[in-house]
Amino acid sequence: MLLRSQSRLLHEQFWLARHDFQAIILPRLMVLLRISYGAVDNWLAGNPADGIEAVLNEEELARLRECIPDRDDRDLARALRVTAEFGAETCAKISEQQEWDWPRQFAQETLALLSPGLSEINSLPALYLKPIGIVRSSVNELLRPDEIKSVPAEIIVDPALSPGLDGLIGNQRLLVIFQFHKLSGYELHQHPRGDKQRPKEGVFALHSPHRPNPIGVTEVDLIRREGNILHVRGLDAVNGTPVLDLKLNRVKN
């Protein structure tokens, strides 16, 4: 429905786009918000706007108000993008709560299509990466990166891909590319290390795990290899983290 409204805007069918937005898209966004607060069984019961003020916090209410376009029909384009972003974050929250993956993926694809930017980028297909392995560690909760790095970890590689590890013998430095699978949502400007005393900077100038694509890259010490298991030190990824790729960086001196 977001994409249909966007298409109608491009064809200057403003009243149709506004009707779809106000009659269908905004109510569906509020349904998603209700689901994110646990109203799963009665998600279509009654008017989705009923009682929404009592559920959402002030920040979310402010975001919801930003989804309302002004009287200028062309402001619908802005409202569509804001709604898509808010909906994507809400879907990510639902995905994490209900252990569904499709809401997050679908919302991210839709948001990418509606986001302003180079047409060459927006026309590129979404990427789906299959993990090559998983992290095994005694760290099960999100801690500071230096605390996680101090704990030795193992990277369990899919046995079918084990021949691809040939050449890794230990006393080497590896780049580990992984997914921040326990995090969702991001802001383009963030406080470095979450320190609100420091001015915000662009996400691409930071090592923040809250990114448009939740991908982490860390250089680690490879201690030894045992078949499809790599014993490493210095990895800031928690137990169960999906590993996307490995690259030999250099041999230790």
Secondary structure, DSSP 8 states (H G I E B T S, - for coil): -HHHHHHHHHTT-HHHHHHHIIIIIHHHHHHHHHHHTT--TTTTSS-TTTTHHHHS-HHHHHHHHHTS--SSGGGHHHHHHHHHHHHHHHHHHHHHHHT-SHHHHHHHHHHHHHS-S-HHHHTS-------SEEEE-S--S---HHHHHTS-EEEEE-GGGGGGGTT--SSEEEEEEEE-TT-----SEE-GGG-TTS--EEGGGS--S--SS-EEEEEEEEEEEETTEEEEES----TT-EEEEEEEEEE--
